[in-house]
Amino acid sequence: MNLGHPVLQEMLKTGCSSQAKVLLAFQTYLELCEVHVLKDVQYHYNEDLDIIYLAAVDENPELYVPISVKQPFTTEWLSNIHQSLSPSGETKTFNLVIRDSEGSSVIYRITNDLVPPSSPETTKKRKLLEEKKCLIAAEIKKKIPELYSEALYKKENK
């Protein structure tokens, strides 16, 4: 992990009492940007809860709250987070990102009420979009060595 990364340096200055929470937030930031390819990912510090959460804009604005797999949580804690992140109740959901020490994560969508499931058409579109993203990522991954070699060759022949 790049400890000199500018976003990490700024997160460390937020006032969060735990460097472990800052690192969880930074790992989540990187995952959202690089793996999920979300645009305009921003971090925010909530002093009352002493958490760093992330906001990402894809099709709809989404909130992400990273926690450690070892951190116990209750429905009351989840309710407090929801109230703090959306005092007027305009945001009905947020995403709880549970991370382990290996860097793996699981994202759960937390709602303050029951939400009807997505329609079959929406689910199919989402699945096709995800498959397309994976295919593009695989193609890019295949091309990286070739592009690296080409760049090295050009640099050596200058």
Buried (B, 14 or more C-beta within 10 A) or exposed (E): EEEEEEBBEEBBEBEBEEEEBBBBBBBBBBBBBEEBEBEEBEBEBBEEBEBBBBBBEEEEEBBBBBBBEEEEEEEEEBEBBBEBBBEEEEBEBBBBBBBEEEEEBEBEEBEBEEEEEEEEEEEEEEEEEEEEEEEEEEEEEEEEEEEEEEEEEEEEEE
